[in-house]
Amino acid sequence: MTRGNQREIDRARAAKRGAGGKTQKDKDGLTPEQRRERDAMALKAKMEAKAAKAAGDGEGQTTKPANGKK
């Protein structure tokens, strides 16, 4: 056997990785529909905040043309 005990070491490492735990998605305890709704609400709130910031910052300011000419 050319690999020696490497095969047993690899199996032990794989078992350790497999028993490492669940992903974050599995830990939150939500169904896919609940997760989708939560994510949609977060995205909507983020878009509203960005729009409010853009509306507040854009008042009374002029912008330069994209090509650098007047």
Phi, psi and omega in degrees: 000121186277339185270351181065230181264014182299324181298316179293322178296316179297320178295319179295319179295319179295321178294322179294318178294319181294328180270005184298330179137182181267165177283168179299325181299323181284335185281338186284345175072020181256151173282163179303324179293318179295320179296318179298317180294317179299315180294322179294319179295321179294319179294319179297317179296321179295318179294321178296319179296319179294320179294320179294320179293318180294322179291323180284324182278336187275356184284127174076009180250146176257154180244153177276149174296152184293329183271000176087358180261157178272000000 
